[in-house]
Amino acid sequence: MLIRPKAGILDPQGIAVERALPALGFSGVSHVHVGRLVELELDDPSQLEEMCRTLLANPLIEDYEIVRDLPA
Amino acid sequence: MLIRPKAGILDPQGIAVERALPALGFSGVSHVHVGRLVELELDDPSQLEEMCRTLLANPLIEDYEIVRDLPA
């Protein structure tokens, strides 16, 4: 699943990357967001939603998206 | 882009999640890997590969994959 900082919530990692890239000579970069990627194999996919809410994402500040069979 | 711990490299976050889930009542979970998700908008996509190598991923211990127009 893909876990992203919610829109409007401070994303310090994203800000850090956005500032660092021009210093390394990369230009034209915007809207940088850094989130998490959690991959797992699961016998019972119906548990996934609750798993995200209780352990993997912090629903106060993060949105999560469940993607099945993400490109290897 | 999706950044994952390389196969064979210790993934302490993945191990922590894999241990914590059964304690929360979730069973049948395996092969948990925790990586990072970096999203950005870029004028010149040809820079992306080098950007990953120099700043975003640690190529010694991580693999990265560039995905264009990831869902949502």
Backbone of each chain as nested JSON, in Angstrom:
{
  "chains": [
    {"id": "A", "residues": [
      {"number": 1, "name": "MET", "atoms": {"N": [0.837, -1.192, 0.0], "CA": [0.0, 0.0, 0.0], "C": [0.872, 1.243, 0.0]}},
      {"number": 2, "name": "LEU", "atoms": {"N": [0.323, 2.314, -0.45], "CA": [1.046, 3.568, -0.561], "C": [0.516, 4.502, 0.514]}},
      {"number": 3, "name": "ILE", "atoms": {"N": [1.403, 5.05, 1.293], "CA": [1.009, 5.921, 2.4], "C": [1.613, 7.289, 2.15]}},
      {"number": 4, "name": "ARG", "atoms": {"N": [0.766, 8.283, 2.099], "CA": [1.225, 9.631, 1.758], "C": [0.839, 10.599, 2.867]}},
      {"number": 5, "name": "PRO", "atoms": {"N": [1.657, 11.63, 3.062], "CA": [1.212, 12.693, 3.973], "C": [-0.072, 13.306, 3.415]}},
      {"number": 6, "name": "LYS", "atoms": {"N": [-1.015, 13.627, 4.29], "CA": [-2.245, 14.26, 3.819], "C": [-1.959, 15.629, 3.24]}},
      {"number": 7, "name": "ALA", "atoms": {"N": [-2.778, 16.012, 2.279], "CA": [-2.669, 17.376, 1.747], "C": [-2.885, 18.355, 2.897]}},
      {"number": 8, "name": "GLY", "atoms": {"N": [-2.05, 19.369, 2.97], "CA": [-2.203, 20.361, 4.024], "C": [-1.419, 20.052, 5.279]}},
      {"number": 9, "name": "ILE", "atoms": {"N": [-0.928, 18.826, 5.387], "CA": [-0.111, 18.458, 6.54], "C": [1.356, 18.675, 6.16]}},
      {"number": 10, "name": "LEU", "atoms": {"N": [2.098, 19.219, 7.083], "CA": [3.515, 19.504, 6.813], "C": [4.244, 18.215, 6.423]}},
      {"number": 11, "name": "ASP", "atoms": {"N": [5.0, 18.297, 5.356], "CA": [5.754, 17.139, 4.867], "C": [7.239, 17.521, 4.864]}},
      {"number": 12, "name": "PRO", "atoms": {"N": [7.877, 17.424, 6.015], "CA": [9.256, 17.926, 6.111], "C": [10.233, 17.203, 5.189]}},
      {"number": 13, "name": "GLN", "atoms": {"N": [10.029, 15.928, 4.964], "CA": [10.923, 15.219, 4.046], "C": [10.766, 15.737, 2.622]}},
      {"number": 14, "name": "GLY", "atoms": {"N": [9.515, 15.995, 2.246], "CA": [9.268, 16.536, 0.913], "C": [9.914, 17.899, 0.745]}},
      {"number": 15, "name": "ILE", "atoms": {"N": [9.796, 18.741, 1.767], "CA": [10.395, 20.073, 1.707], "C": [11.914, 19.959, 1.606]}},
      {"number": 16, "name": "ALA", "atoms": {"N": [12.479, 19.053, 2.389], "CA": [13.938, 18.885, 2.374], "C": [14.422, 18.464, 0.986]}},
      {"number": 17, "name": "VAL", "atoms": {"N": [13.702, 17.525, 0.38], "CA": [14.098, 17.064, -0.96], "C": [13.952, 18.188, -1.973]}},
      {"number": 18, "name": "GLU", "atoms": {"N": [12.859, 18.916, -1.864], "CA": [12.612, 19.994, -2.83], "C": [13.693, 21.074, -2.741]}},
      {"number": 19, "name": "ARG", "atoms": {"N": [14.202, 21.282, -1.54], "CA": [15.278, 22.272, -1.389], "C": [16.628, 21.72, -1.816]}},
      {"number": 20, "name": "ALA", "atoms": {"N": [16.838, 20.443, -1.596], "CA": [18.158, 19.868, -1.875], "C": [18.395, 19.684, -3.369]}},
      {"number": 21, "name": "LEU", "atoms": {"N": [17.353, 19.382, -4.119], "CA": [17.559, 19.07, -5.535], "C": [18.177, 20.226, -6.328]}},
      {"number": 22, "name": "PRO", "atoms": {"N": [17.685, 21.46, -6.186], "CA": [18.334, 22.543, -6.936], "C": [19.806, 22.707, -6.564]}},
      {"number": 23, "name": "ALA", "atoms": {"N": [20.146, 22.48, -5.31], "CA": [21.544, 22.591, -4.892], "C": [22.412, 21.54, -5.573]}},
      {"number": 24, "name": "LEU", "atoms": {"N": [21.806, 20.44, -5.99], "CA": [22.553, 19.39, -6.689], "C": [22.501, 19.574, -8.206]}},
      {"number": 25, "name": "GLY", "atoms": {"N": [21.931, 20.661, -8.645], "CA": [21.907, 20.946, -10.073], "C": [20.665, 20.481, -10.809]}},
      {"number": 26, "name": "PHE", "atoms": {"N": [19.669, 20.028, -10.074], "CA": [18.423, 19.63, -10.728], "C": [17.441, 20.781, -10.63]}},
      {"number": 27, "name": "SER", "atoms": {"N": [16.82, 21.109, -11.743], "CA": [15.876, 22.217, -11.701], "C": [14.503, 21.75, -12.176]}},
      {"number": 28, "name": "GLY", "atoms": {"N": [13.526, 22.607, -11.984], "CA": [12.193, 22.316, -12.484], "C": [11.456, 21.243, -11.701]}},
      {"number": 29, "name": "VAL", "atoms": {"N": [11.818, 21.089, -10.427], "CA": [11.164, 20.081, -9.6], "C": [10.163, 20.765, -8.677]}},
      {"number": 30, "name": "SER", "atoms": {"N": [8.988, 20.224, -8.578], "CA": [8.004, 20.806, -7.671], "C": [7.104, 19.716, -7.116]}},
      {"number": 31, "name": "HIS", "atoms": {"N": [6.303, 20.097, -6.132], "CA": [5.326, 19.185, -5.543], "C": [5.958, 17.877, -5.092]}},
      {"number": 32, "name": "VAL", "atoms": {"N": [7.039, 17.976, -4.342], "CA": [7.692, 16.767, -3.853], "C": [6.977, 16.284, -2.593]}},
      {"number": 33, "name": "HIS", "atoms": {"N": [6.632, 15.027, -2.582], "CA": [6.032, 14.435, -1.383], "C": [6.723, 13.112, -1.105]}},
      {"number": 34, "name": "VAL", "atoms": {"N": [7.047, 12.908, 0.15], "CA": [7.699, 11.666, 0.531], "C": [6.755, 10.898, 1.452]}},
      {"number": 35, "name": "GLY", "atoms": {"N": [6.453, 9.697, 1.055], "CA": [5.581, 8.85, 1.855], "C": [6.229, 7.498, 2.04]}},
      {"number": 36, "name": "ARG", "atoms": {"N": [5.41, 6.519, 2.365], "CA": [5.949, 5.191, 2.591], "C": [5.283, 4.185, 1.679]}},
      {"number": 37, "name": "LEU", "atoms": {"N": [6.013, 3.13, 1.455], "CA": [5.538, 2.028, 0.634], "C": [5.603, 0.782, 1.509]}},
      {"number": 38, "name": "VAL", "atoms": {"N": [4.485, 0.15, 1.734], "CA": [4.486, -1.092, 2.505], "C": [3.991, -2.197, 1.593]}},
      {"number": 39, "name": "GLU", "atoms": {"N": [4.783, -3.232, 1.459], "CA": [4.38, -4.366, 0.636], "C": [4.281, -5.583, 1.522]}},
      {"number": 40, "name": "LEU", "atoms": {"N": [3.272, -6.384, 1.304], "CA": [3.158, -7.618, 2.071], "C": [2.308, -8.624, 1.326]}},
      {"number": 41, "name": "GLU", "atoms": {"N": [2.452, -9.857, 1.747], "CA": [1.602, -10.923, 1.223], "C": [0.654, -11.336, 2.325]}},
      {"number": 42, "name": "LEU", "atoms": {"N": [-0.573, -11.614, 1.926], "CA": [-1.641, -11.74, 2.896], "C": [-2.605, -12.837, 2.445]}},
      {"number": 43, "name": "ASP", "atoms": {"N": [-2.949, -13.734, 3.386], "CA": [-3.901, -14.782, 3.04], "C": [-5.304, -14.212, 2.831]}},
      {"number": 44, "name": "ASP", "atoms": {"N": [-5.681, -13.266, 3.692], "CA": [-7.057, -12.774, 3.691], "C": [-7.065, -11.274, 3.392]}},
      {"number": 45, "name": "PRO", "atoms": {"N": [-7.214, -10.903, 2.128], "CA": [-7.111, -9.492, 1.755], "C": [-8.153, -8.597, 2.418]}},
      {"number": 46, "name": "SER", "atoms": {"N": [-9.227, -9.168, 2.948], "CA": [-10.238, -8.315, 3.577], "C": [-9.712, -7.664, 4.857]}},
      {"number": 47, "name": "GLN", "atoms": {"N": [-8.608, -8.185, 5.381], "CA": [-8.045, -7.583, 6.589], "C": [-7.228, -6.328, 6.304]}},
      {"number": 48, "name": "LEU", "atoms": {"N": [-6.967, -6.091, 5.045], "CA": [-5.953, -5.088, 4.707], "C": [-6.341, -3.685, 5.154]}},
      {"number": 49, "name": "GLU", "atoms": {"N": [-7.58, -3.343, 4.917], "CA": [-8.063, -2.01, 5.268], "C": [-7.851, -1.725, 6.758]}},
      {"number": 50, "name": "GLU", "atoms": {"N": [-8.243, -2.682, 7.594], "CA": [-8.109, -2.459, 9.03], "C": [-6.646, -2.443, 9.448]}},
      {"number": 51, "name": "MET", "atoms": {"N": [-5.845, -3.267, 8.801], "CA": [-4.41, -3.289, 9.064], "C": [-3.789, -1.922, 8.818]}},
      {"number": 52, "name": "CYS", "atoms": {"N": [-4.182, -1.304, 7.732], "CA": [-3.666, 0.034, 7.419], "C": [-4.035, 1.018, 8.508]}},
      {"number": 53, "name": "ARG", "atoms": {"N": [-5.295, 0.955, 8.926], "CA": [-5.752, 1.935, 9.914], "C": [-5.088, 1.751, 11.255]}},
      {"number": 54, "name": "THR", "atoms": {"N": [-4.902, 0.48, 11.676], "CA": [-4.449, 0.264, 13.043], "C": [-2.938, 0.279, 13.193]}},
      {"number": 55, "name": "LEU", "atoms": {"N": [-2.207, -0.068, 12.16], "CA": [-0.766, -0.182, 12.371], "C": [0.055, 0.603, 11.359]}},
      {"number": 56, "name": "LEU", "atoms": {"N": [-0.357, 0.564, 10.12], "CA": [0.592, 0.962, 9.088], "C": [0.581, 2.447, 8.785]}},
      {"number": 57, "name": "ALA", "atoms": {"N": [-0.592, 3.03, 8.794], "CA": [-0.673, 4.462, 8.536], "C": [-1.167, 5.163, 9.797]}},
      {"number": 58, "name": "ASN", "atoms": {"N": [-0.873, 6.423, 9.895], "CA": [-1.434, 7.246, 10.961], "C": [-2.555, 8.069, 10.335]}},
      {"number": 59, "name": "PRO", "atoms": {"N": [-3.809, 7.643, 10.551], "CA": [-4.903, 8.262, 9.79], "C": [-5.127, 9.739, 10.109]}},
      {"number": 60, "name": "LEU", "atoms": {"N": [-4.527, 10.229, 11.182], "CA": [-4.648, 11.662, 11.459], "C": [-3.879, 12.497, 10.438]}},
      {"number": 61, "name": "ILE", "atoms": {"N": [-2.743, 11.983, 10.034], "CA": [-1.873, 12.804, 9.186], "C": [-1.545, 12.161, 7.847]}},
      {"number": 62, "name": "GLU", "atoms": {"N": [-1.992, 10.926, 7.647], "CA": [-1.624, 10.251, 6.406], "C": [-2.849, 9.668, 5.71]}},
      {"number": 63, "name": "ASP", "atoms": {"N": [-2.767, 9.658, 4.41], "CA": [-3.749, 8.927, 3.617], "C": [-3.103, 7.644, 3.14]}},
      {"number": 64, "name": "TYR", "atoms": {"N": [-3.886, 6.601, 3.001], "CA": [-3.296, 5.393, 2.44], "C": [-4.128, 4.925, 1.254]}},
      {"number": 65, "name": "GLU", "atoms": {"N": [-3.455, 4.233, 0.418], "CA": [-4.098, 3.713, -0.78], "C": [-3.651, 2.272, -0.936]}},
      {"number": 66, "name": "ILE", "atoms": {"N": [-4.594, 1.396, -1.147], "CA": [-4.267, -0.013, -1.297], "C": [-4.161, -0.333, -2.779]}},
      {"number": 67, "name": "VAL", "atoms": {"N": [-3.034, -0.862, -3.159], "CA": [-2.803, -1.202, -4.561], "C": [-2.499, -2.69, -4.618]}},
      {"number": 68, "name": "ARG", "atoms": {"N": [-3.23, -3.422, -5.391], "CA": [-2.973, -4.854, -5.527], "C": [-2.028, -5.095, -6.681]}},
      {"number": 69, "name": "ASP", "atoms": {"N": [-1.08, -5.975, -6.449], "CA": [-0.139, -6.332, -7.508], "C": [0.527, -5.107, -8.123]}},
      {"number": 70, "name": "LEU", "atoms": {"N": [1.152, -4.337, -7.249], "CA": [1.942, -3.197, -7.687], "C": [3.049, -3.707, -8.608]}},
      {"number": 71, "name": "PRO", "atoms": {"N": [3.429, -2.938, -9.614], "CA": [4.521, -3.386, -10.495], "C": [5.728, -3.844, -9.692]}},
      {"number": 72, "name": "ALA", "atoms": {"N": [6.075, -5.095, -9.798], "CA": [7.219, -5.708, -9.076], "C": [8.306, -4.708, -8.729]}}
    ]},
    {"id": "B", "residues": [
      {"number": 1, "name": "MET", "atoms": {"N": [8.483, 7.81, -7.404], "CA": [9.233, 6.572, -7.538], "C": [9.096, 5.735, -6.287]}},
      {"number": 2, "name": "LEU", "atoms": {"N": [9.301, 4.467, -6.434], "CA": [9.178, 3.529, -5.33], "C": [10.578, 3.08, -4.945]}},
      {"number": 3, "name": "ILE", "atoms": {"N": [10.883, 3.173, -3.669], "CA": [12.209, 2.811, -3.193], "C": [12.049, 1.686, -2.183]}},
      {"number": 4, "name": "ARG", "atoms": {"N": [12.721, 0.583, -2.453], "CA": [12.557, -0.599, -1.609], "C": [13.908, -1.024, -1.075]}},
      {"number": 5, "name": "PRO", "atoms": {"N": [13.925, -1.619, 0.115], "CA": [15.172, -2.242, 0.575], "C": [15.552, -3.35, -0.401]}},
      {"number": 6, "name": "LYS", "atoms": {"N": [16.833, -3.48, -0.701], "CA": [17.26, -4.554, -1.593], "C": [17.006, -5.915, -0.974]}},
      {"number": 7, "name": "ALA", "atoms": {"N": [16.747, -6.889, -1.811], "CA": [16.61, -8.26, -1.326], "C": [17.912, -8.648, -0.638]}},
      {"number": 8, "name": "GLY", "atoms": {"N": [17.822, -9.264, 0.521], "CA": [19.011, -9.703, 1.234], "C": [19.549, -8.657, 2.195]}},
      {"number": 9, "name": "ILE", "atoms": {"N": [19.045, -7.431, 2.096], "CA": [19.45, -6.382, 3.037], "C": [18.427, -6.359, 4.175]}},
      {"number": 10, "name": "LEU", "atoms": {"N": [18.925, -6.224, 5.375], "CA": [18.041, -6.212, 6.535], "C": [17.0, -5.099, 6.416]}},
      {"number": 11, "name": "ASP", "atoms": {"N": [15.759, -5.439, 6.65], "CA": [14.662, -4.475, 6.565], "C": [13.984, -4.41, 7.932]}},
      {"number": 12, "name": "PRO", "atoms": {"N": [14.557, -3.646, 8.858], "CA": [14.047, -3.678, 10.232], "C": [12.598, -3.214, 10.354]}},
      {"number": 13, "name": "GLN", "atoms": {"N": [12.185, -2.262, 9.525], "CA": [10.786, -1.838, 9.594], "C": [9.862, -2.968, 9.15]}},
      {"number": 14, "name": "GLY", "atoms": {"N": [10.271, -3.674, 8.111], "CA": [9.459, -4.79, 7.636], "C": [9.334, -5.869, 8.696]}},
      {"number": 15, "name": "ILE", "atoms": {"N": [10.459, -6.16, 9.366], "CA": [10.434, -7.17, 10.416], "C": [9.536, -6.729, 11.568]}},
      {"number": 16, "name": "ALA", "atoms": {"N": [9.637, -5.451, 11.928], "CA": [8.818, -4.936, 13.028], "C": [7.328, -5.067, 12.708]}},
      {"number": 17, "name": "VAL", "atoms": {"N": [6.964, -4.72, 11.47], "CA": [5.56, -4.809, 11.082], "C": [5.105, -6.271, 11.083]}},
      {"number": 18, "name": "GLU", "atoms": {"N": [5.95, -7.12, 10.553], "CA": [5.585, -8.538, 10.457], "C": [5.39, -9.148, 11.845]}},
      {"number": 19, "name": "ARG", "atoms": {"N": [6.143, -8.677, 12.818], "CA": [5.961, -9.174, 14.18], "C": [4.766, -8.552, 14.869]}},
      {"number": 20, "name": "ALA", "atoms": {"N": [4.492, -7.29, 14.556], "CA": [3.431, -6.581, 15.276], "C": [2.043, -7.019, 14.824]}},
      {"number": 21, "name": "LEU", "atoms": {"N": [1.898, -7.36, 13.548], "CA": [0.559, -7.66, 13.043], "C": [-0.1, -8.843, 13.745]}},
      {"number": 22, "name": "PRO", "atoms": {"N": [0.584, -9.966, 13.95], "CA": [-0.079, -11.061, 14.669], "C": [-0.504, -10.652, 16.081]}},
      {"number": 23, "name": "ALA", "atoms": {"N": [0.287, -9.815, 16.74], "CA": [-0.073, -9.351, 18.078], "C": [-1.359, -8.532, 18.066]}},
      {"number": 24, "name": "LEU", "atoms": {"N": [-1.676, -7.934, 16.933], "CA": [-2.909, -7.15, 16.808], "C": [-4.057, -7.992, 16.27]}},
      {"number": 25, "name": "GLY", "atoms": {"N": [-3.828, -9.282, 16.114], "CA": [-4.904, -10.162, 15.68], "C": [-4.966, -10.408, 14.185]}},
      {"number": 26, "name": "PHE", "atoms": {"N": [-3.966, -9.949, 13.458], "CA": [-3.948, -10.231, 12.026], "C": [-3.057, -11.432, 11.764]}},
      {"number": 27, "name": "SER", "atoms": {"N": [-3.548, -12.37, 11.008], "CA": [-2.733, -13.548, 10.744], "C": [-2.525, -13.715, 9.24]}},
      {"number": 28, "name": "GLY", "atoms": {"N": [-1.647, -14.619, 8.902], "CA": [-1.433, -14.936, 7.491], "C": [-0.691, -13.863, 6.724]}},
      {"number": 29, "name": "VAL", "atoms": {"N": [0.1, -13.073, 7.436], "CA": [0.847, -12.009, 6.779], "C": [2.3, -12.445, 6.611]}},
      {"number": 30, "name": "SER", "atoms": {"N": [2.858, -12.229, 5.454], "CA": [4.257, -12.584, 5.252], "C": [4.904, -11.635, 4.246]}},
      {"number": 31, "name": "HIS", "atoms": {"N": [6.212, -11.737, 4.149], "CA": [6.969, -10.947, 3.179], "C": [6.66, -9.464, 3.27]}},
      {"number": 32, "name": "VAL", "atoms": {"N": [6.722, -8.929, 4.486], "CA": [6.462, -7.502, 4.665], "C": [7.738, -6.726, 4.342]}},
      {"number": 33, "name": "HIS", "atoms": {"N": [7.598, -5.73, 3.506], "CA": [8.729, -4.852, 3.213], "C": [8.263, -3.417, 3.286]}},
      {"number": 34, "name": "VAL", "atoms": {"N": [9.047, -2.606, 3.948], "CA": [8.698, -1.199, 4.067], "C": [9.73, -0.376, 3.312]}},
      {"number": 35, "name": "GLY", "atoms": {"N": [9.257, 0.388, 2.386], "CA": [10.14, 1.242, 1.611], "C": [9.601, 2.654, 1.598]}},
      {"number": 36, "name": "ARG", "atoms": {"N": [10.023, 3.423, 0.629], "CA": [9.586, 4.802, 0.558], "C": [8.941, 5.096, -0.778]}},
      {"number": 37, "name": "LEU", "atoms": {"N": [8.107, 6.092, -0.732], "CA": [7.396, 6.556, -1.912], "C": [7.753, 8.022, -2.071]}},
      {"number": 38, "name": "VAL", "atoms": {"N": [8.351, 8.375, -3.176], "CA": [8.646, 9.787, -3.44], "C": [7.874, 10.196, -4.681]}},
      {"number": 39, "name": "GLU", "atoms": {"N": [7.077, 11.238, -4.547], "CA": [6.326, 11.741, -5.691], "C": [6.783, 13.161, -5.98]}},
      {"number": 40, "name": "LEU", "atoms": {"N": [6.915, 13.472, -7.228], "CA": [7.287, 14.84, -7.574], "C": [6.869, 15.152, -8.997]}},
      {"number": 41, "name": "GLU", "atoms": {"N": [6.802, 16.434, -9.258], "CA": [6.544, 16.898, -10.616], "C": [7.828, 17.49, -11.147]}},
      {"number": 42, "name": "LEU", "atoms": {"N": [8.067, 17.239, -12.425], "CA": [9.385, 17.495, -12.971], "C": [9.239, 17.98, -14.408]}},
      {"number": 43, "name": "ASP", "atoms": {"N": [9.941, 19.07, -14.736], "CA": [9.883, 19.571, -16.107], "C": [10.597, 18.634, -17.068]}},
      {"number": 44, "name": "ASP", "atoms": {"N": [11.73, 18.117, -16.639], "CA": [12.577, 17.332, -17.537], "C": [12.74, 15.906, -17.002]}},
      {"number": 45, "name": "PRO", "atoms": {"N": [11.907, 14.98, -17.426], "CA": [11.917, 13.624, -16.856], "C": [13.234, 12.884, -17.058]}},
      {"number": 46, "name": "SER", "atoms": {"N": [14.07, 13.343, -17.985], "CA": [15.329, 12.629, -18.192], "C": [16.261, 12.774, -16.992]}},
      {"number": 47, "name": "GLN", "atoms": {"N": [15.98, 13.727, -16.116], "CA": [16.826, 13.899, -14.927], "C": [16.499, 12.908, -13.823]}},
      {"number": 48, "name": "LEU", "atoms": {"N": [15.383, 12.216, -13.975], "CA": [14.848, 11.473, -12.851], "C": [15.776, 10.358, -12.373]}},
      {"number": 49, "name": "GLU", "atoms": {"N": [16.318, 9.635, -13.323], "CA": [17.196, 8.52, -12.996], "C": [18.376, 8.989, -12.132]}},
      {"number": 50, "name": "GLU", "atoms": {"N": [19.013, 10.076, -12.55], "CA": [20.165, 10.557, -11.804], "C": [19.758, 11.111, -10.452]}},
      {"number": 51, "name": "MET", "atoms": {"N": [18.601, 11.742, -10.414], "CA": [18.058, 12.256, -9.164], "C": [17.891, 11.143, -8.13]}},
      {"number": 52, "name": "CYS", "atoms": {"N": [17.364, 10.025, -8.584], "CA": [17.192, 8.874, -7.695], "C": [18.528, 8.421, -7.14]}},
      {"number": 53, "name": "ARG", "atoms": {"N": [19.496, 8.314, -8.032], "CA": [20.79, 7.795, -7.602], "C": [21.489, 8.728, -6.641]}},
      {"number": 54, "name": "THR", "atoms": {"N": [21.4, 10.041, -6.903], "CA": [22.225, 10.951, -6.115], "C": [21.574, 11.399, -4.823]}},
      {"number": 55, "name": "LEU", "atoms": {"N": [20.261, 11.436, -4.777], "CA": [19.657, 11.998, -3.568], "C": [18.614, 11.086, -2.932]}},
      {"number": 56, "name": "LEU", "atoms": {"N": [17.807, 10.462, -3.755], "CA": [16.583, 9.921, -3.192], "C": [16.734, 8.507, -2.655]}},
      {"number": 57, "name": "ALA", "atoms": {"N": [17.494, 7.711, -3.345], "CA": [17.695, 6.338, -2.874], "C": [19.158, 6.169, -2.486]}},
      {"number": 58, "name": "ASN", "atoms": {"N": [19.428, 5.216, -1.647], "CA": [20.799, 4.834, -1.332], "C": [21.089, 3.568, -2.12]}},
      {"number": 59, "name": "PRO", "atoms": {"N": [21.805, 3.694, -3.231], "CA": [21.925, 2.539, -4.135], "C": [22.681, 1.354, -3.543]}},
      {"number": 60, "name": "LEU", "atoms": {"N": [23.369, 1.572, -2.431], "CA": [24.028, 0.433, -1.786], "C": [23.02, -0.529, -1.182]}},
      {"number": 61, "name": "ILE", "atoms": {"N": [21.967, 0.022, -0.633], "CA": [21.038, -0.834, 0.112], "C": [19.613, -0.792, -0.415]}},
      {"number": 62, "name": "GLU", "atoms": {"N": [19.354, 0.06, -1.399], "CA": [17.982, 0.192, -1.871], "C": [17.909, 0.057, -3.392]}},
      {"number": 63, "name": "ASP", "atoms": {"N": [16.807, -0.492, -3.834], "CA": [16.484, -0.467, -5.253], "C": [15.419, 0.593, -5.474]}},
      {"number": 64, "name": "TYR", "atoms": {"N": [15.451, 1.218, -6.637], "CA": [14.365, 2.154, -6.914], "C": [13.72, 1.817, -8.237]}},
      {"number": 65, "name": "GLU", "atoms": {"N": [12.507, 2.231, -8.333], "CA": [11.737, 1.974, -9.538], "C": [10.996, 3.25, -9.867]}},
      {"number": 66, "name": "ILE", "atoms": {"N": [11.087, 3.666, -11.101], "CA": [10.424, 4.893, -11.511], "C": [9.08, 4.535, -12.132]}},
      {"number": 67, "name": "VAL", "atoms": {"N": [8.037, 5.124, -11.593], "CA": [6.691, 4.852, -12.086], "C": [6.1, 6.183, -12.527]}},
      {"number": 68, "name": "ARG", "atoms": {"N": [5.653, 6.271, -13.744], "CA": [5.035, 7.5, -14.213], "C": [3.544, 7.437, -13.999]}},
      {"number": 69, "name": "ASP", "atoms": {"N": [2.997, 8.527, -13.508], "CA": [1.555, 8.601, -13.301], "C": [1.034, 7.449, -12.456]}},
      {"number": 70, "name": "LEU", "atoms": {"N": [1.603, 7.344, -11.281], "CA": [1.128, 6.373, -10.296], "C": [-0.341, 6.661, -9.979]}},
      {"number": 71, "name": "PRO", "atoms": {"N": [-1.138, 5.613, -9.714], "CA": [-2.552, 5.848, -9.377], "C": [-2.722, 6.961, -8.353]}},
      {"number": 72, "name": "ALA", "atoms": {"N": [-3.637, 7.899, -8.66], "CA": [-3.935, 9.078, -7.801], "C": [-2.691, 9.754, -7.28]}}
    ]}
  ]
}
